Amino acid sequence: MASTIPSQVVVFGASGDLTARKLIPALASLAAKGKPEGGFSFLGVSRRPKTDESFRAELREQLPADLQPGFDRMAPNVHYFAGDVDQPADMKRLAERLGSLPGGDAAGRLFYLSLRPELFAATVEHLAHAGLLGRHDEGAWRRVIVEKPFGKDLASAR
């Protein structure tokens, strides 16, 4: 049986183009279909100061009209966090913010790194030190997804 505890999708680099063009349309499509079961929260993380409301408005404005009803359904659970992935104190604040979202610490969490490759290792290290990756309880799964390839070309990726 599927969990009814809301999941949490955390996107680092959320003010970038990928979030508005690809991630939010995909999630709005899921939300329109009532998925996932139990719902989910979306937390965009970037250094730029924004409010939840201004972040939602920016995202909605960039969506095609046919995806706006799905976005409207998920909008109350779209949030923003201003923080720097290279600052351990910001990751501690992030842990507190995630704990306050629906599902809290019992939620499954997907951390999506839409960052420069040189930030991947430090971001994961700071997430771990903030206690955000260590849960292994049933339902409280943790995943880290790296969006970009390593390197600038085949030679440097190798």
C-alpha positions, 0 to 999 in steps of 0.5 A: 500500500502506498504511503499517504504521508506527503513527499517533499521535492527540494530543488537546489538552483530553483531560480534557474531555467530548468525549474520553470521549463521542465520540473514545474510543468511535470509536477503540475501535470502530476498534481492535475492527476492527483499524484502522488498519493498523499500529495507533495510539497515543492521547496525551491532553494536558491540564493536570491531572496523571494517569498513563497508568493512571489516564487509561485507567481513567477512559476505560474506565469511561465506555464502554458495555460493547460498546465495552470489548473494543475499548478493551482492545485499544487500551489499551496504546497509550493515554497521557497527558501533563500539559502546558499548550498555552500553555507552549513548554517543555511542547510541547518535552517533548511532542515528546520524549514523542511520539518515544518512542511507537510509530512515533516521529518517523516516525509520522503525527500527528493533533493534535486541538484540543479547546480554547477557540478563543482557544488555537488559534493559540498551540497551533499556533504552539507545536507548530510551534516544537517541531518537531512540524508540520514533517515532510513525509516519506512516512508522517510526515504531520501534521494539525491538526484544530480541534474547536470553531467559531470565535466564540460566535455567527454574528456573532462567528464571521464 
